[in-house]
């Protein structure tokens, strides 16, 4: 399994990828530090990731705009996208659902993050 983590925060990237490795060391965690870099990776990869975890609050192009670009692309639109942020507004979550994207709150506990990622990735059984 391959996942793409799109986040501009170096520490969040490190913690996220470490949690993924703890869940299953065979999972490949691709990293993009901006929406532009994410779209570049997605358009250059022959094998697409099974999941995209997309931070909402990023400079220049935010996660919302990136999600809309992903969903416009016939090749990318079927990849499950999980919007990933420290805040959650009910209206925003409804918009993500309408674009067939999930939502995951950035956890302040490593163990909660691992549990949530296990659930999302179907590794909690």
Secondary structure, DSSP 8 states (H G I E B T S, - for coil): -EEEEE-S-HHHHHHHHHHHHHH-TT-EEEEESSHHHHHHHHHH-SS--SEEEEES--SSS-HHHHHHHHHH-TTTTTSEEEEEES---HHHHHHHHHTTEEEEE--SSHHHHHHHHHHHHT---
